Amino acid sequence: KDGAAAIAMTRARVDARDPDAVHFLGDHYNHGDGGLEVDVPRAIELWKEAAELGSIDACYNLGNSYLDGSGVARDEARAVHYLEVAACRGHVQSRHNLGVLECQRRGIRSR
């Protein structure tokens, strides 16, 4: 019951185009939280909207989704784009993932 109430409040913020709320709802669809069924395509759609609204966390999620081919076709160029957007706005884990990707491209192994 509490999950449904939280989702209802979140939907009100989504309607107001709050990037954090749109990202949050996308996460809930991705994991099937708050009484929602898992719907990865809907999560991707919401993360794209949140990214357009300025959510760096949504950019990070999209970057990883495109990198792994999770819910979308694997597309390294799109993955790098979204991770770079997030990294340039201060998302530390995105910077890390870009570094790991660069090491993999160069054939550098971690210790």
C-alpha positions in Angstrom: 0.0 0.0 0.0 2.8 2.4 0.9 4.5 1.7 -2.5 1.3 2.5 -4.4 0.9 5.8 -2.5 4.6 6.7 -3.3 4.0 5.9 -7.0 0.9 8.1 -7.0 2.8 11.0 -5.5 5.6 10.4 -8.0 3.2 10.4 -11.0 2.0 13.8 -9.9 5.7 15.1 -10.0 6.2 13.3 -13.3 3.2 15.2 -14.7 5.0 18.4 -13.6 8.1 17.2 -15.5 10.3 16.9 -12.5 13.5 15.1 -13.8 14.2 13.3 -10.5 10.6 12.0 -10.3 10.7 10.8 -14.0 14.0 9.0 -13.3 12.7 7.5 -10.0 9.6 6.2 -11.9 11.9 4.7 -14.6 13.9 2.9 -11.9 10.7 1.5 -10.4 9.6 0.2 -13.8 13.1 -1.3 -14.4 13.1 -3.2 -11.1 9.3 -3.8 -10.6 9.3 -1.8 -7.4 6.3 -0.1 -5.8 3.8 -2.5 -7.0 4.7 -1.9 -10.7 5.4 -4.8 -13.1 8.8 -4.9 -14.6 8.7 -2.9 -17.9 12.2 -2.2 -19.2 11.0 -0.5 -22.4 8.9 1.9 -20.3 11.9 2.5 -18.0 14.1 3.4 -21.0 11.5 5.7 -22.2 11.2 7.5 -18.8 15.0 7.7 -18.5 15.2 9.3 -21.9 12.6 11.9 -20.8 14.5 12.4 -17.5 17.8 12.8 -19.4 16.2 15.5 -21.6 15.0 17.2 -18.5 18.6 17.2 -17.0 18.8 14.1 -14.9 22.4 12.9 -14.8 21.3 9.7 -13.0 19.0 8.9 -16.0 22.0 9.6 -18.4 24.0 7.1 -16.3 21.3 4.5 -16.5 20.9 5.0 -20.2 24.6 4.8 -20.8 24.8 1.5 -18.9 21.7 0.1 -20.7 23.2 0.9 -24.1 26.6 -0.5 -23.0 25.1 -3.8 -21.8 22.3 -4.0 -24.3 19.9 -4.1 -21.4 16.4 -3.3 -22.7 17.9 -1.7 -25.9 20.1 -2.8 -28.7 23.8 -2.6 -27.6 25.2 0.7 -28.9 28.6 1.7 -27.6 28.4 5.2 -29.2 25.1 6.0 -27.5 26.5 4.5 -24.3 29.5 6.8 -24.4 27.3 9.8 -25.3 25.1 9.3 -22.2 28.0 8.5 -19.9 29.9 11.6 -21.1 26.9 13.8 -20.5 26.5 12.5 -17.0 30.3 12.6 -16.3 30.6 16.2 -17.5 27.9 17.2 -15.1 29.7 15.6 -12.2 28.4 11.9 -12.1 31.4 10.1 -10.6 30.4 6.6 -11.5 29.9 7.6 -15.2 33.5 8.9 -15.2 34.6 5.6 -13.8 32.7 3.6 -16.4 34.2 5.7 -19.2 37.6 5.0 -17.8 37.0 1.3 -17.7 35.7 1.4 -21.2 38.8 3.2 -22.4 41.0 0.7 -20.7 39.1 -2.1 -22.4 39.5 -0.4 -25.8 43.2 -0.1 -25.2 43.6 -3.6 -23.9 44.8 -2.5 -20.5 44.0 -4.9 -17.7 43.1 -3.9 -14.2 45.3 -5.1 -11.3 
